[in-house]
Amino acid sequence: MTKTHPYMLHLFIYYIYIFLVLKV
């Protein structure tokens, strides 16, 4: 699915995770 830019995807997920945690 995302074998071209796995690093970017990981960063994006991480960012979303932090955002969600901060929202709480």
VEXSE-480535 format. One record per residue: x, y, z of N, C-alpha, C, O in turn; residue in one letter; residue number from 1. Coordinates in pm, 1 decimal. Example, Ala and Ser with C-alpha at 12.3 -4.5 7.8 and 13.67 -1.06 7.14 Angstrom:
<atoms>
1319.0,-569.0,780.0,1230.0,-450.0,780.0,1320.0,-330.0,780.0,1423.6,-331.9,846.5,a,1
1285.0,-225.0,708.0,1367.0,-106.0,714.0,1290.0,3.0,787.0,1340.9,113.8,803.9,s,2
</atoms>
This chain:
<atoms>
83.3,-119.3,0.0,0.0,0.0,0.0,87.8,125.8,0.0,73.7,212.9,-85.8,m,1
178.0,133.3,97.1,265.7,250.8,102.7,409.9,203.5,119.2,471.6,220.9,224.4,t,2
460.9,144.2,13.9,598.0,91.2,19.5,697.3,194.0,-33.7,818.5,176.9,-21.2,k,3
644.7,300.6,-93.2,731.0,402.6,-150.9,779.4,498.0,-43.1,897.1,534.0,-39.5,t,4
688.8,538.8,44.4,725.8,633.5,150.4,672.0,585.8,285.2,579.7,645.9,340.2,h,5
729.2,478.9,337.7,684.2,427.4,467.1,720.5,521.7,581.0,648.6,531.9,680.4,p,6
833.2,590.2,564.7,878.3,682.9,668.1,779.0,797.6,684.5,740.8,833.3,796.0,y,7
738.7,853.9,572.5,641.8,964.4,575.7,512.9,920.5,641.9,456.0,992.8,723.7,m,8
467.5,802.5,606.3,343.9,751.4,663.3,356.6,738.1,814.6,266.7,776.8,889.2,l,9
468.4,683.3,858.6,490.5,666.5,1001.9,487.3,800.9,1073.3,428.7,814.8,1180.7,h,10
551.3,899.1,1011.6,554.4,1032.7,1071.5,414.8,1090.4,1080.6,377.8,1153.2,1179.8,l,11
338.3,1068.0,975.7,202.6,1120.3,972.2,118.4,1057.7,1083.1,45.8,1127.4,1154.1,f,12
128.8,926.7,1097.1,53.1,855.8,1201.1,95.2,905.8,1338.9,12.3,926.7,1427.4,i,13
224.8,924.3,1354.6,276.0,970.5,1482.8,219.8,1108.2,1517.7,180.6,1136.0,1631.1,y,14
217.8,1192.6,1414.9,167.1,1329.1,1434.8,21.3,1325.9,1477.7,-18.8,1396.2,1570.5,y,15
-57.2,1244.0,1409.4,-200.0,1233.0,1440.8,-217.2,1181.9,1584.1,-302.4,1229.4,1659.1,i,16
-134.5,1084.7,1619.5,-143.0,1027.0,1753.1,-117.7,1134.1,1859.4,-192.1,1144.8,1956.9,y,17
-13.5,1212.0,1839.9,20.2,1319.2,1934.3,-94.0,1420.3,1941.4,-131.6,1465.8,2049.4,i,18
-148.1,1454.3,1825.4,-256.8,1550.5,1820.2,-376.3,1501.5,1901.0,-437.4,1577.4,1976.2,f,19
-408.5,1374.3,1884.5,-522.0,1316.7,1957.0,-496.4,1319.1,2107.0,-585.5,1350.7,2185.9,l,20
-375.9,1286.0,2144.8,-339.7,1284.1,2286.8,-351.1,1425.2,2344.9,-399.1,1443.5,2456.8,v,21
-306.9,1523.3,2268.2,-311.7,1661.6,2315.0,-455.7,1710.8,2325.5,-490.4,1788.2,2414.7,l,22
-537.2,1664.7,2233.7,-678.1,1704.9,2234.8,-746.3,1656.2,2361.8,-834.3,1723.2,2415.9,k,23
-705.5,1540.6,2408.1,-764.4,1483.8,2529.8,-707.0,1557.9,2649.9,-742.2,1527.4,2763.9,v,24
</atoms>
